[in-house]
Amino acid sequence: MSAPSPALLLEAVLAAGAEDAEVRPGGTVHCRLPRGEIPACAERLAGLGLDLELLAGTDTRPETGDFTLTYVFAPAAPRALVVALVSVPADAPRFPSLATRSYPASRFEREIHDLLGIVPSHHPELRRLTLHQFWPEGYHPLRRDAAPRRDFVDAGQPFPFRRVDGAGIFEITVGPVHAGIIEPGHFRFSVEGEEIVNLETRLGFTHKGTEKLFEQLPFARTPELAERVSGDESVAHALAYAQALERLSGGDVPPRAAWLRVALLELERLYNHVGDVGMIVNDTGFSWGHAHCFRLREELLRLNERLTGHRLMRGAVVPGGITGPLAETTLGEAASTVERVTAEFLEVARLCLRNTLVLERLQGTGRLSNQTAREMGVVGLVARASGVSVRAGRVARA
């Protein structure tokens, strides 16, 4: 299905009861939607090939007296998006759930319920997602008037994981403490042989209060906080934050700075990709491949430091461009280093794929079908690997 035109999307949202609808520069349709019309609008847009890609809640009561929900609908390879704002009255904080239509909607709605206390009506499984069970009942930390609390008590009550029973079903538990550098997360895999029948996840072990810090920090320090949302995506988060501010302010980025941002993003992707491949190989028991991947990852991290002064390239991307002039000689050295490391990495990957230990463990394992990927709303590189035609960064352009 070809991507629908902005005019067709505008007609669809108007037919669903949208107000103040308009096509903005870039082809994005913006509108306000009565909360009761959310399912009808989602149904019409689904008929045009658009799925829910983002749902966020905001406590706008001090300004408007209501909460605000932001829905972003997009086709797989979008030329136009639909951004719908929905007001939810503070004295009746409920809205129609899309959970039975959209798996991503289910997760978004559970998080909004945890953090803001807005109830998605008729949600089939409104268990806590972000907050653990020992957080106080009725305490929603992202409300603007939520005061810090210290009366958290873990009484040892079990988390309500769903259990899968049956002949040949085996449950594998992973975490929350991991051997690598990833943050805590507890996973329970119900498997039948190599087939994952069900996966239960429990996140939120490390609550850093990032959202509240954004409200309280001096504005000049907020880019530093954006970089620390997730350490190994420092450039990606800093760039997303910078682009949001630039879009709001109408600021322009010099062309050279825009290209350098792309280069820094690629450097971040490379060291993560090399490290991830090393961990995959390590999980098969082939430590030789793991060791060489992490040797190459270290070279890339040292290159980052020579370029930007920080191994994770923190401080390089700021609203309006980048910091510090990156000398052309340094950029030339970076290009040479990347070419050499890439060649070595490809050779390591080739040797790993010729190893029977690696092949026997990986062949046929972890395949995500195109249909399942679409049903789950998978995005990014994983979506592309499953044959879903997506384009990176599309939501940021909304």
Order of alpha helices (4+ residues) and beta strands (2+ residues): alpha-beta-beta-alpha-beta-alpha-beta-beta-beta-alpha-beta-beta-beta-beta-alpha-alpha-alpha-alpha-alpha-beta-beta-alpha-alpha-alpha-alpha
